[in-house]
Amino acid sequence: MRLVPSRLQLSRRVVRSHLGAEDRIRVFLLLLTLAIAPSMVNDASAQVPALPEGAATHWVVDHPEEIIGYLLFDPATVERRLPPTLRFITIEELATGGVAWAMEYLVESPIHGHWGVSFFEIVQMQTFTINGHAPQWPDNGAVALWVARVASSDSTTELGPGVPLLTLEFWIPDSLYAVEMRAQEHYATYGDVRLHQDSGGKWWGSVDIDGLSVAAECTPIGFAVGGAGSRGMQAFFPPHSSTVTSIVRVAFAGHREQRCDEDSSWQFHGSHPLTGVVALGPSTFQFGYDLIGGAYRMKLTMPYRFKGMR
């Protein structure tokens, strides 16, 4: 059945309709700032950064290929997934801090100031192992995840190394492996996730679970940016509704990105909170990096205070 344009897809058309080529490139670079740039530095001789000691697991990913969409969302739709120790970073907060796209967005949609910022990706990789064990992949099997930018709800509490992200969803098409991941303190649930590239170079992604159907397409264009000099760290916090209590910290290097062409799209259908998101500019195709990670017991720290301070 042919999917009709979703609210998200229509919103992307509105964004494109008043942006010229130079503006689209500018928005693309700003989108990288939203999800990737805060966790990356450039160094011509960069290698995967060392993780902190004390990881309970060893996660390895290499040769990934992924399509990523940048999404704005209403926090009320996922409030049960937000741990009390975290808060969502909002569009208004970014605008107040001088982020150009956030300032421009609020001019057009001022009622969305309290909305959060996130990204959704469908990723396929040659290697995906936790403690040396890999999933059983179906044909074109892939992983899908939806994560949001967050910060500590208490300004006196430090979240540790890595850009903090809340894992709203993590789907993998191997139900037994999803159970195993949760047992090892990596949040995941089952979902039928697929990703493949056709003979014309276009990437097609899909996710099917109860209450949600996702269809995505992306034709990468232009020069790839990033490469050997890009590296960074991220910290993935589990949703409050999960039995998982550990933080998964990851380190990566070699990230490369291309933007998707104007005909690329994301479509979300069903009753899931993703059906209410708004897309922010073009999607991206990302590839080429190496990633290591591990689960760490959740231990948030208080900055040092001088005696007598309250």
Contacts in CASP RR format, 6 or more apart in sequence:
PFRMAT RR
TARGET T0000
AUTHOR 0000-0000-0000
METHOD contacts of the structure
MODEL  1
MRLVPSRLQLSRRVVRSHLGAEDRIRVFLLLLTLAIAPSMVNDASAQVPA
LPEGAATHWVVDHPEEIIGYLLFDPATVERRLPPTLRFITIEELATGGVA
WAMEYLVESPIHGHWGVSFFEIVQMQTFTINGHAPQWPDNGAVALWVARV
ASSDSTTELGPGVPLLTLEFWIPDSLYAVEMRAQEHYATYGDVRLHQDSG
GKWWGSVDIDGLSVAAECTPIGFAVGGAGSRGMQAFFPPHSSTVTSIVRV
AFAGHREQRCDEDSSWQFHGSHPLTGVVALGPSTFQFGYDLIGGAYRMKL
TMPYRFKGMR
3 213 0 8 1.000
3 215 0 8 1.000
3 267 0 8 1.000
3 269 0 8 1.000
5 13 0 8 1.000
5 267 0 8 1.000
6 266 0 8 1.000
6 267 0 8 1.000
6 268 0 8 1.000
6 269 0 8 1.000
6 275 0 8 1.000
7 275 0 8 1.000
7 276 0 8 1.000
7 278 0 8 1.000
8 71 0 8 1.000
8 266 0 8 1.000
8 267 0 8 1.000
8 268 0 8 1.000
8 276 0 8 1.000
8 277 0 8 1.000
8 278 0 8 1.000
8 279 0 8 1.000
9 265 0 8 1.000
9 266 0 8 1.000
9 267 0 8 1.000
9 279 0 8 1.000
11 278 0 8 1.000
11 279 0 8 1.000
12 265 0 8 1.000
12 266 0 8 1.000
12 279 0 8 1.000
12 281 0 8 1.000
12 282 0 8 1.000
15 27 0 8 1.000
15 279 0 8 1.000
15 280 0 8 1.000
15 281 0 8 1.000
16 24 0 8 1.000
16 262 0 8 1.000
16 281 0 8 1.000
19 27 0 8 1.000
24 259 0 8 1.000
24 281 0 8 1.000
24 282 0 8 1.000
25 259 0 8 1.000
27 101 0 8 1.000
27 280 0 8 1.000
27 281 0 8 1.000
27 282 0 8 1.000
28 259 0 8 1.000
28 281 0 8 1.000
28 282 0 8 1.000
28 284 0 8 1.000
30 99 0 8 1.000
30 100 0 8 1.000
30 101 0 8 1.000
31 70 0 8 1.000
31 101 0 8 1.000
31 280 0 8 1.000
31 281 0 8 1.000
31 282 0 8 1.000
31 284 0 8 1.000
32 257 0 8 1.000
32 284 0 8 1.000
33 99 0 8 1.000
34 70 0 8 1.000
34 101 0 8 1.000
34 117 0 8 1.000
34 119 0 8 1.000
34 149 0 8 1.000
34 280 0 8 1.000
35 68 0 8 1.000
35 70 0 8 1.000
35 119 0 8 1.000
35 149 0 8 1.000
36 255 0 8 1.000
36 257 0 8 1.000
36 286 0 8 1.000
38 163 0 8 1.000
39 162 0 8 1.000
39 163 0 8 1.000
39 232 0 8 1.000
39 233 0 8 1.000
39 234 0 8 1.000
40 230 0 8 1.000
40 231 0 8 1.000
40 232 0 8 1.000
40 255 0 8 1.000
41 230 0 8 1.000
41 231 0 8 1.000
41 232 0 8 1.000
42 226 0 8 1.000
42 229 0 8 1.000
42 230 0 8 1.000
43 229 0 8 1.000
43 231 0 8 1.000
44 228 0 8 1.000
44 229 0 8 1.000
45 228 0 8 1.000
45 229 0 8 1.000
46 228 0 8 1.000
46 229 0 8 1.000
46 230 0 8 1.000
46 231 0 8 1.000
46 253 0 8 1.000
46 254 0 8 1.000
47 231 0 8 1.000
47 253 0 8 1.000
48 231 0 8 1.000
48 251 0 8 1.000
48 252 0 8 1.000
48 253 0 8 1.000
48 290 0 8 1.000
48 291 0 8 1.000
48 292 0 8 1.000
49 231 0 8 1.000
49 232 0 8 1.000
49 233 0 8 1.000
49 251 0 8 1.000
49 253 0 8 1.000
50 251 0 8 1.000
51 233 0 8 1.000
51 249 0 8 1.000
51 250 0 8 1.000
51 251 0 8 1.000
51 292 0 8 1.000
51 293 0 8 1.000
51 294 0 8 1.000
52 161 0 8 1.000
52 249 0 8 1.000
52 296 0 8 1.000
54 296 0 8 1.000
55 249 0 8 1.000
55 293 0 8 1.000
55 294 0 8 1.000
55 295 0 8 1.000
55 296 0 8 1.000
56 184 0 8 1.000
56 185 0 8 1.000
56 246 0 8 1.000
56 294 0 8 1.000
56 295 0 8 1.000
56 296 0 8 1.000
56 297 0 8 1.000
57 130 0 8 1.000
57 131 0 8 1.000
57 184 0 8 1.000
57 185 0 8 1.000
57 186 0 8 1.000
57 293 0 8 1.000
57 294 0 8 1.000
57 295 0 8 1.000
58 130 0 8 1.000
58 131 0 8 1.000
58 132 0 8 1.000
58 292 0 8 1.000
58 293 0 8 1.000
58 294 0 8 1.000
59 129 0 8 1.000
59 130 0 8 1.000
59 186 0 8 1.000
59 248 0 8 1.000
59 250 0 8 1.000
59 291 0 8 1.000
59 292 0 8 1.000
59 293 0 8 1.000
59 294 0 8 1.000
59 295 0 8 1.000
60 127 0 8 1.000
60 128 0 8 1.000
60 129 0 8 1.000
60 132 0 8 1.000
60 291 0 8 1.000
60 292 0 8 1.000
60 293 0 8 1.000
61 125 0 8 1.000
61 127 0 8 1.000
61 128 0 8 1.000
61 290 0 8 1.000
61 291 0 8 1.000
61 292 0 8 1.000
62 125 0 8 1.000
62 126 0 8 1.000
62 127 0 8 1.000
62 290 0 8 1.000
62 291 0 8 1.000
63 125 0 8 1.000
63 126 0 8 1.000
63 127 0 8 1.000
63 288 0 8 1.000
64 123 0 8 1.000
64 124 0 8 1.000
64 125 0 8 1.000
64 126 0 8 1.000
64 286 0 8 1.000
64 287 0 8 1.000
64 288 0 8 1.000
64 289 0 8 1.000
64 291 0 8 1.000
65 123 0 8 1.000
65 124 0 8 1.000
65 125 0 8 1.000
65 195 0 8 1.000
65 197 0 8 1.000
65 203 0 8 1.000
65 285 0 8 1.000
65 286 0 8 1.000
65 287 0 8 1.000
65 288 0 8 1.000
66 121 0 8 1.000
66 122 0 8 1.000
66 123 0 8 1.000
66 124 0 8 1.000
66 195 0 8 1.000
66 285 0 8 1.000
66 286 0 8 1.000
66 287 0 8 1.000
67 121 0 8 1.000
67 122 0 8 1.000
67 195 0 8 1.000
67 203 0 8 1.000
67 205 0 8 1.000
67 216 0 8 1.000
67 218 0 8 1.000
67 260 0 8 1.000
67 264 0 8 1.000
67 283 0 8 1.000
67 284 0 8 1.000
67 285 0 8 1.000
67 286 0 8 1.000
68 119 0 8 1.000
68 120 0 8 1.000
68 121 0 8 1.000
68 283 0 8 1.000
68 284 0 8 1.000
68 285 0 8 1.000
68 286 0 8 1.000
69 119 0 8 1.000
69 120 0 8 1.000
69 121 0 8 1.000
69 216 0 8 1.000
69 266 0 8 1.000
69 279 0 8 1.000
69 283 0 8 1.000
69 284 0 8 1.000
70 117 0 8 1.000
70 118 0 8 1.000
70 119 0 8 1.000
70 279 0 8 1.000
70 280 0 8 1.000
70 281 0 8 1.000
70 283 0 8 1.000
71 117 0 8 1.000
71 118 0 8 1.000
71 119 0 8 1.000
71 120 0 8 1.000
71 146 0 8 1.000
71 274 0 8 1.000
71 277 0 8 1.000
71 278 0 8 1.000
71 279 0 8 1.000
71 280 0 8 1.000
72 91 0 8 1.000
72 105 0 8 1.000
72 112 0 8 1.000
72 115 0 8 1.000
72 116 0 8 1.000
72 117 0 8 1.000
72 118 0 8 1.000
72 277 0 8 1.000
72 278 0 8 1.000
72 279 0 8 1.000
72 280 0 8 1.000
73 115 0 8 1.000
73 116 0 8 1.000
73 118 0 8 1.000
73 148 0 8 1.000
73 273 0 8 1.000
73 274 0 8 1.000
73 276 0 8 1.000
73 277 0 8 1.000
73 278 0 8 1.000
74 115 0 8 1.000
74 116 0 8 1.000
74 273 0 8 1.000
74 276 0 8 1.000
75 82 0 8 1.000
75 88 0 8 1.000
75 90 0 8 1.000
75 114 0 8 1.000
75 115 0 8 1.000
75 116 0 8 1.000
77 273 0 8 1.000
77 276 0 8 1.000
78 148 0 8 1.000
78 168 0 8 1.000
78 273 0 8 1.000
80 240 0 8 1.000
80 241 0 8 1.000
81 166 0 8 1.000
81 168 0 8 1.000
81 239 0 8 1.000
81 240 0 8 1.000
81 241 0 8 1.000
82 88 0 8 1.000
82 150 0 8 1.000
82 166 0 8 1.000
82 239 0 8 1.000
82 240 0 8 1.000
83 166 0 8 1.000
83 237 0 8 1.000
83 238 0 8 1.000
83 239 0 8 1.000
83 240 0 8 1.000
84 153 0 8 1.000
84 240 0 8 1.000
85 152 0 8 1.000
85 153 0 8 1.000
85 154 0 8 1.000
85 157 0 8 1.000
85 300 0 8 1.000
86 150 0 8 1.000
86 151 0 8 1.000
86 152 0 8 1.000
86 153 0 8 1.000
86 164 0 8 1.000
86 166 0 8 1.000
86 237 0 8 1.000
87 150 0 8 1.000
87 151 0 8 1.000
87 152 0 8 1.000
87 153 0 8 1.000
88 116 0 8 1.000
88 148 0 8 1.000
88 149 0 8 1.000
88 150 0 8 1.000
88 166 0 8 1.000
89 116 0 8 1.000
89 117 0 8 1.000
89 148 0 8 1.000
89 149 0 8 1.000
89 150 0 8 1.000
89 151 0 8 1.000
90 113 0 8 1.000
90 114 0 8 1.000
90 115 0 8 1.000
90 116 0 8 1.000
90 117 0 8 1.000
91 102 0 8 1.000
91 105 0 8 1.000
91 106 0 8 1.000
91 112 0 8 1.000
91 113 0 8 1.000
91 114 0 8 1.000
91 115 0 8 1.000
91 116 0 8 1.000
91 117 0 8 1.000
92 102 0 8 1.000
92 106 0 8 1.000
92 113 0 8 1.000
92 114 0 8 1.000
94 102 0 8 1.000
94 117 0 8 1.000
95 102 0 8 1.000
95 103 0 8 1.000
95 105 0 8 1.000
95 106 0 8 1.000
95 113 0 8 1.000
101 280 0 8 1.000
105 112 0 8 1.000
105 280 0 8 1.000
106 112 0 8 1.000
106 113 0 8 1.000
109 278 0 8 1.000
112 278 0 8 1.000
115 278 0 8 1.000
116 148 0 8 1.000
116 149 0 8 1.000
117 148 0 8 1.000
117 149 0 8 1.000
117 280 0 8 1.000
118 146 0 8 1.000
118 147 0 8 1.000
118 148 0 8 1.000
118 149 0 8 1.000
118 168 0 8 1.000
118 277 0 8 1.000
119 146 0 8 1.000
119 147 0 8 1.000
120 144 0 8 1.000
120 145 0 8 1.000
120 146 0 8 1.000
120 266 0 8 1.000
120 274 0 8 1.000
121 144 0 8 1.000
121 145 0 8 1.000
121 286 0 8 1.000
122 142 0 8 1.000
122 143 0 8 1.000
122 144 0 8 1.000
122 193 0 8 1.000
122 195 0 8 1.000
122 205 0 8 1.000
122 206 0 8 1.000
122 207 0 8 1.000
122 214 0 8 1.000
122 216 0 8 1.000
123 142 0 8 1.000
123 143 0 8 1.000
123 144 0 8 1.000
123 145 0 8 1.000
123 195 0 8 1.000
124 140 0 8 1.000
124 141 0 8 1.000
124 142 0 8 1.000
124 143 0 8 1.000
124 195 0 8 1.000
124 196 0 8 1.000
125 143 0 8 1.000
127 134 0 8 1.000
128 134 0 8 1.000
128 135 0 8 1.000
128 143 0 8 1.000
130 180 0 8 1.000
130 181 0 8 1.000
130 184 0 8 1.000
130 186 0 8 1.000
131 184 0 8 1.000
133 177 0 8 1.000
133 180 0 8 1.000
135 172 0 8 1.000
135 173 0 8 1.000
135 174 0 8 1.000
135 177 0 8 1.000
136 174 0 8 1.000
136 176 0 8 1.000
136 177 0 8 1.000
137 173 0 8 1.000
137 174 0 8 1.000
138 173 0 8 1.000
138 192 0 8 1.000
138 194 0 8 1.000
139 194 0 8 1.000
140 194 0 8 1.000
140 195 0 8 1.000
140 196 0 8 1.000
141 173 0 8 1.000
141 193 0 8 1.000
141 194 0 8 1.000
141 195 0 8 1.000
142 173 0 8 1.000
142 193 0 8 1.000
142 194 0 8 1.000
142 195 0 8 1.000
142 205 0 8 1.000
143 170 0 8 1.000
143 171 0 8 1.000
143 172 0 8 1.000
143 193 0 8 1.000
144 169 0 8 1.000
144 170 0 8 1.000
144 171 0 8 1.000
144 191 0 8 1.000
144 193 0 8 1.000
144 207 0 8 1.000
144 214 0 8 1.000
145 167 0 8 1.000
145 169 0 8 1.000
145 170 0 8 1.000
145 171 0 8 1.000
146 167 0 8 1.000
146 168 0 8 1.000
146 169 0 8 1.000
146 274 0 8 1.000
147 165 0 8 1.000
147 166 0 8 1.000
147 167 0 8 1.000
147 168 0 8 1.000
147 236 0 8 1.000
148 165 0 8 1.000
148 166 0 8 1.000
148 168 0 8 1.000
149 163 0 8 1.000
149 164 0 8 1.000
149 165 0 8 1.000
150 164 0 8 1.000
150 165 0 8 1.000
150 166 0 8 1.000
150 237 0 8 1.000
151 159 0 8 1.000
151 164 0 8 1.000
152 158 0 8 1.000
152 159 0 8 1.000
152 164 0 8 1.000
152 300 0 8 1.000
156 302 0 8 1.000
156 303 0 8 1.000
157 300 0 8 1.000
157 301 0 8 1.000
157 302 0 8 1.000
158 300 0 8 1.000
158 301 0 8 1.000
158 302 0 8 1.000
158 303 0 8 1.000
159 235 0 8 1.000
159 300 0 8 1.000
160 235 0 8 1.000
160 300 0 8 1.000
160 301 0 8 1.000
161 233 0 8 1.000
161 235 0 8 1.000
161 249 0 8 1.000
162 232 0 8 1.000
162 233 0 8 1.000
162 234 0 8 1.000
162 235 0 8 1.000
162 249 0 8 1.000
163 233 0 8 1.000
163 234 0 8 1.000
163 235 0 8 1.000
164 234 0 8 1.000
164 235 0 8 1.000
164 237 0 8 1.000
165 234 0 8 1.000
165 235 0 8 1.000
165 236 0 8 1.000
165 237 0 8 1.000
166 236 0 8 1.000
166 237 0 8 1.000
166 239 0 8 1.000
167 187 0 8 1.000
167 236 0 8 1.000
167 237 0 8 1.000
167 238 0 8 1.000
167 239 0 8 1.000
167 248 0 8 1.000
168 239 0 8 1.000
168 273 0 8 1.000
169 189 0 8 1.000
169 274 0 8 1.000
170 187 0 8 1.000
170 188 0 8 1.000
170 189 0 8 1.000
171 188 0 8 1.000
171 189 0 8 1.000
171 190 0 8 1.000
171 191 0 8 1.000
171 193 0 8 1.000
171 207 0 8 1.000
171 209 0 8 1.000
172 178 0 8 1.000
172 181 0 8 1.000
172 188 0 8 1.000
172 189 0 8 1.000
172 190 0 8 1.000
172 191 0 8 1.000
172 193 0 8 1.000
173 190 0 8 1.000
173 191 0 8 1.000
173 192 0 8 1.000
173 193 0 8 1.000
173 194 0 8 1.000
174 190 0 8 1.000
175 190 0 8 1.000
177 188 0 8 1.000
178 188 0 8 1.000
178 189 0 8 1.000
178 190 0 8 1.000
178 191 0 8 1.000
181 187 0 8 1.000
181 188 0 8 1.000
182 188 0 8 1.000
182 242 0 8 1.000
182 243 0 8 1.000
182 244 0 8 1.000
184 295 0 8 1.000
185 244 0 8 1.000
185 245 0 8 1.000
185 246 0 8 1.000
185 248 0 8 1.000
185 295 0 8 1.000
186 244 0 8 1.000
186 246 0 8 1.000
186 248 0 8 1.000
186 294 0 8 1.000
186 295 0 8 1.000
187 236 0 8 1.000
187 238 0 8 1.000
187 239 0 8 1.000
187 242 0 8 1.000
187 244 0 8 1.000
187 248 0 8 1.000
190 209 0 8 1.000
191 207 0 8 1.000
191 208 0 8 1.000
191 209 0 8 1.000
192 206 0 8 1.000
192 207 0 8 1.000
192 208 0 8 1.000
192 209 0 8 1.000
193 205 0 8 1.000
193 206 0 8 1.000
193 207 0 8 1.000
194 204 0 8 1.000
194 205 0 8 1.000
194 206 0 8 1.000
195 203 0 8 1.000
195 204 0 8 1.000
195 205 0 8 1.000
195 206 0 8 1.000
196 203 0 8 1.000
196 204 0 8 1.000
196 205 0 8 1.000
197 203 0 8 1.000
197 204 0 8 1.000
198 204 0 8 1.000
201 219 0 8 1.000
201 220 0 8 1.000
202 217 0 8 1.000
202 218 0 8 1.000
202 219 0 8 1.000
203 216 0 8 1.000
203 217 0 8 1.000
203 218 0 8 1.000
203 219 0 8 1.000
203 220 0 8 1.000
203 285 0 8 1.000
204 215 0 8 1.000
204 216 0 8 1.000
204 217 0 8 1.000
205 214 0 8 1.000
205 215 0 8 1.000
205 216 0 8 1.000
205 217 0 8 1.000
206 213 0 8 1.000
206 214 0 8 1.000
206 215 0 8 1.000
206 216 0 8 1.000
207 213 0 8 1.000
207 214 0 8 1.000
208 214 0 8 1.000
209 272 0 8 1.000
211 270 0 8 1.000
211 271 0 8 1.000
211 272 0 8 1.000
212 268 0 8 1.000
212 269 0 8 1.000
212 270 0 8 1.000
212 271 0 8 1.000
212 272 0 8 1.000
212 274 0 8 1.000
212 275 0 8 1.000
213 268 0 8 1.000
213 269 0 8 1.000
213 270 0 8 1.000
214 266 0 8 1.000
214 267 0 8 1.000
214 268 0 8 1.000
214 269 0 8 1.000
214 274 0 8 1.000
215 265 0 8 1.000
215 266 0 8 1.000
215 267 0 8 1.000
216 264 0 8 1.000
216 265 0 8 1.000
216 266 0 8 1.000
216 267 0 8 1.000
216 283 0 8 1.000
217 263 0 8 1.000
217 264 0 8 1.000
217 265 0 8 1.000
218 260 0 8 1.000
218 261 0 8 1.000
218 264 0 8 1.000
218 283 0 8 1.000
218 284 0 8 1.000
218 285 0 8 1.000
219 260 0 8 1.000
219 261 0 8 1.000
219 263 0 8 1.000
219 264 0 8 1.000
220 258 0 8 1.000
220 259 0 8 1.000
220 260 0 8 1.000
220 261 0 8 1.000
220 285 0 8 1.000
221 258 0 8 1.000
221 259 0 8 1.000
221 260 0 8 1.000
221 261 0 8 1.000
222 258 0 8 1.000
222 259 0 8 1.000
223 258 0 8 1.000
224 256 0 8 1.000
224 257 0 8 1.000
224 258 0 8 1.000
224 287 0 8 1.000
225 256 0 8 1.000
225 257 0 8 1.000
225 258 0 8 1.000
226 254 0 8 1.000
226 255 0 8 1.000
226 256 0 8 1.000
226 257 0 8 1.000
227 254 0 8 1.000
227 255 0 8 1.000
227 256 0 8 1.000
227 288 0 8 1.000
227 289 0 8 1.000
228 253 0 8 1.000
228 254 0 8 1.000
229 253 0 8 1.000
229 254 0 8 1.000
230 253 0 8 1.000
230 254 0 8 1.000
230 255 0 8 1.000
230 256 0 8 1.000
230 289 0 8 1.000
231 251 0 8 1.000
231 252 0 8 1.000
231 253 0 8 1.000
231 254 0 8 1.000
231 255 0 8 1.000
232 251 0 8 1.000
232 252 0 8 1.000
232 253 0 8 1.000
233 249 0 8 1.000
233 250 0 8 1.000
233 251 0 8 1.000
233 252 0 8 1.000
234 249 0 8 1.000
234 250 0 8 1.000
234 252 0 8 1.000
235 247 0 8 1.000
235 248 0 8 1.000
235 249 0 8 1.000
235 250 0 8 1.000
236 247 0 8 1.000
236 248 0 8 1.000
236 249 0 8 1.000
236 250 0 8 1.000
237 247 0 8 1.000
237 298 0 8 1.000
238 244 0 8 1.000
238 245 0 8 1.000
238 246 0 8 1.000
238 247 0 8 1.000
245 297 0 8 1.000
245 298 0 8 1.000
246 295 0 8 1.000
246 296 0 8 1.000
246 297 0 8 1.000
246 298 0 8 1.000
247 295 0 8 1.000
247 296 0 8 1.000
247 297 0 8 1.000
247 298 0 8 1.000
248 293 0 8 1.000
248 294 0 8 1.000
248 295 0 8 1.000
248 296 0 8 1.000
249 293 0 8 1.000
249 294 0 8 1.000
249 296 0 8 1.000
250 291 0 8 1.000
250 292 0 8 1.000
250 293 0 8 1.000
250 294 0 8 1.000
251 291 0 8 1.000
251 292 0 8 1.000
251 293 0 8 1.000
252 289 0 8 1.000
252 290 0 8 1.000
252 291 0 8 1.000
252 292 0 8 1.000
253 289 0 8 1.000
253 290 0 8 1.000
254 288 0 8 1.000
254 289 0 8 1.000
254 290 0 8 1.000
255 286 0 8 1.000
255 288 0 8 1.000
255 289 0 8 1.000
256 286 0 8 1.000
256 287 0 8 1.000
256 288 0 8 1.000
256 289 0 8 1.000
257 284 0 8 1.000
257 285 0 8 1.000
257 286 0 8 1.000
258 284 0 8 1.000
258 285 0 8 1.000
258 286 0 8 1.000
259 282 0 8 1.000
259 283 0 8 1.000
259 284 0 8 1.000
259 285 0 8 1.000
260 282 0 8 1.000
260 283 0 8 1.000
260 284 0 8 1.000
260 285 0 8 1.000
262 282 0 8 1.000
264 282 0 8 1.000
264 283 0 8 1.000
266 279 0 8 1.000
266 283 0 8 1.000
268 274 0 8 1.000
268 275 0 8 1.000
268 276 0 8 1.000
268 277 0 8 1.000
269 275 0 8 1.000
END
